[in-house]
Amino acid sequence: MSDHNLFRGPLASDTSSAKEATPRQDAAASVAWSQGIAQKLRQRRKVKRLSLKALAEKAGLSIGLLSQIERGVSTPSLRSLSQVCQALEMPMAWLFDRDHSLPIPEPSVVRLAQRRRMDLGSGGMIKEILSPDSISDIQLMRFVIHSGGKSGDSPAQHPTGAKCGTVLAGCLGLEINGQEHIINQHDSFAFKANAQYRFWAVGDADCEVIWAVTPALY
């Protein structure tokens, strides 16, 4: 199955239209994104002919949490979302979206309006793909981790490659192989992809991070 983009939402928060959005509009957009993810996960579960109980067992999550995710009333962590996608045999890349009304992407350039984007809601984070899909050896991303947002309670890892990044705004908590680090604005980091890692926003402000991985994940 091809890497379809599944839902649409507003452009990145640094655009002029986003800056002018009211809190009510921001909340409505967040709900729309959460419901978009929920709908696609629920549809995929039905295609795979899995009950909530069966999927919960495969994903290692409680039925209650999975039900909340499918109804769009709970913001999943990246860890939980990854577990559900693995159990459903669907890549997380299917949860990113691009506006197909825009011109065809250029092979080596990604324009602001053409970024693939996934929004996990006000209690989670926004992830945008900054590098072209045609280059799979490396992937550049922009994370906006909201206050209280985190990758998950349990660490993740990948078999090959490396990860690095820099904090543009706010403060990032980063755990690598059990050791916690506080990455302040303008600080940078790097680690092997097979390390056990997790991350979260520190403090009450959003944390903006430019994050690069090899090879591409999404």
Disulfide bonds with the S-S distance in Angstrom:
none
